[in-house]
């Protein structure tokens, strides 16, 4: 088997160095060690993805699952975690291996052998399911938003929002009442608090409400154009990178 490209994402630098030494002692060189969600997202946009990631759950700036919300990662993953049996159930459901910290070398060897067996047929990561388990059950998604109108505060009901969009460095919510509202949050911040069954980020500029889709048109061989109810915008395009996930989201 050719050399395995391995990446460690672990916020505790001593733990990352210890794991790296164990892997290299077993003949598995480590490409890099990362310590935060932000750092990992940047790394994945600039580098060829590894074959295998050793991934801690809690990083310095959030849960590691946030990485997968922006980056499609096809690497196999072995979690390094201090979580209890309740969380481990999620790993088993996803056919993902895990190592409890501190990492035992014998268990590490077993996990690596398991990876080799799965190398060509590993299952896809259901990070939403894992995230639900590890955050203690159902996620409480945002139901209301507030925006300032002059000297007043206006309350928006999230289910009535047709889409969120960014324009000229501002973030806006367009509602079924045909009004546009400037928000304080970025699209990235909103995306993490909206119900993923209802809202989907189709591009860097737009998050749309599934209940407000009127028609879907083929825009090109690799993109789609969405016509939204109530929304007068001319071009609401599903980006090339998001088309596959968008089709899965539609069901």
Secondary structure, DSSP 8 states (H G I E B T S, - for coil): -----EEEE-S-HHHHHHHHHHHHHTT--EEEEE-SHHHHHHHHHHS---SEEEEESEETTEETHHHHHHS---SEEEEEE---HHHHHHHHHTT-EEEESS--HHHHHHHHHHHHHHTTT-----HHHHHHHHTTSS-----EEEEEETTEEEEEEGGGEEEEEEETTEEEEEETTS-EEEESS-HHHHHTTS-TTTEEE-SSSEEEEGGGEEEEEE-SSS-EEEEETT---S--EE-GGGHHHHHHHH-
